[in-house]
Amino acid sequence: MENWKQIDAAFLRHPFSHPDDVKDMLFVVRAQGDSVFDDRGERYLDAAASWWVNLFGHGHPPLVQALAQQSETLAHVMFSGITHRPALELARDLIALPGSPGGSVFFSDNGSTAIEVAMKLAWHYCKQNQVDSTCFWAFSGGYHGDTLGAMSAGERDVFVQPYLHLLAPVHFLEYNPKEGYDLDCIRRRIQQERPAAFLYEPLLQGAGGMRMQAPQALLPLLKLLKEEGVLLIADEVFTGFGRTGTTLASEQLIQPDLLCLSKALTGGFMPLGATLMSQEIAAATEQTDRNKRFYHGHSYTANPMACALALETLREWKSPTWQNAFEWLKQNHHARASEWKDRFPGSDARSLGSVLAINVPRKTSGYFYTDSIGREMYVAGLKAGILFRPLGNVLYTVPPLCIGALELERIYGFMENMLIQQGHT
């Protein structure tokens, strides 16, 4: 396509991008397995799983077949007053996952809307039960999406500053992944300002810099909040499907009242969000009184093709083939992180499930996402034939599970070279 850069600059706006990014933009024409290919035929390993959504690999045949079959019979139908088999089967299978709240499912169309639904459900539940709440709680440094409710619970960073006067009231607990939390202080704080719910990314803050937390550090806090009657909203949009070592991170912690899924839910094929809720919340929001019911919806709620893809994703994920591939990747990540901890003590090399991350030396003291080192690493990655999505000075990989040994070693080699080139010792 001729002049595509000029057309892009004139008519398109990309997420989290700067006009300068057009200079190094890829024109991707196809993808297969662990790689994407541009208009010049160049191959790039997808080290970030296309923003964490691609679980098995691009063009995975069983998912292609599931999409094709469903599109031939029912591509879409409104979900108000209508139901269909893919949604019924998917809701049943999601509720059965270890760590699930175990009640009902509300479908939406992405991670941010799944969070939005969860926050509205929590607020609705509290009002129905005369719980005197005026705010939500969340961890500092988190990210939950870019709709107003979800953005309210995220870090008040450069992306959020222009909209502060529009945000819902959210108070933040300092994220403390290693030492844990002062439970007595938190209990007193609950008595002063009872939150409607606590929203958290279990065990792994993704966009906040791949910050990892051991279950024993988080579990006492969640138990305390549960005991005090504070609803728990687990944001598993990123942490689901093995990113923390189990299908859901909540399997290692405590059953939340609400749990949100998206990203890898359809294997990287189509957008779909799911908000899982406990039976208690479902009952409180399904009132016969029309003035007390929960009203929310999207035109593409429970899209049949997306639901069919999610069903196939769940089946594939549970198969021995992909469980073995996941265990192999997890073990390789762990071994490499251990090696780098010894060789590069200042890198904070760390791994959890299918995620491996390092910190390279920073050039500025501002918000990490605006640090120029992130863009420099992205461009260097493209020149090496690898597609990364650095979070400021945090370089990480969460590759598709189809990644092979040689390709994974290429990713590791690049990350290690970044540490060496940036003077890490």
Buried (B, 14 or more C-beta within 10 A) or exposed (E): EEEEEEEBEEEEEEEEEEEEBBEEBBEBEEBEBBBBBBEEEEBBBBBBBBEBBBBBBBBBEBBBEBBEEBEEEBEBEEBEEEEBBBBEBBBEBBBEBEBBBBBBBBBBBBBBBBBBBBBBBBBBBBBBEEBEBEBBBBBBBBBBBBBBBBBBBBBBBEBBEEEEEEBBEBEBBEBBBEEBBBEEEBEEBBEEEBBBBBBBBBBBBBBBBBBBBEBEBBBBBBBBBBEBEBBBBBBBBBBBBBBBBBBBBBBBBBBBBBBBBBBBBBBBBBBBBBBBBBEBBBBBBEEEEEEEEBEBEBEBBBBBBBBBBBBBBBEBBEEEEBBEBBEBBBEBBBEBBEEBBEBBEEBBBBBBBBBBBBBBBBBEEEEBBBBEBBBBBBBBBBEBBBBBBBBBBBBBBBBBBBBEEEBBEBBBEBBBEBBEEBEBE
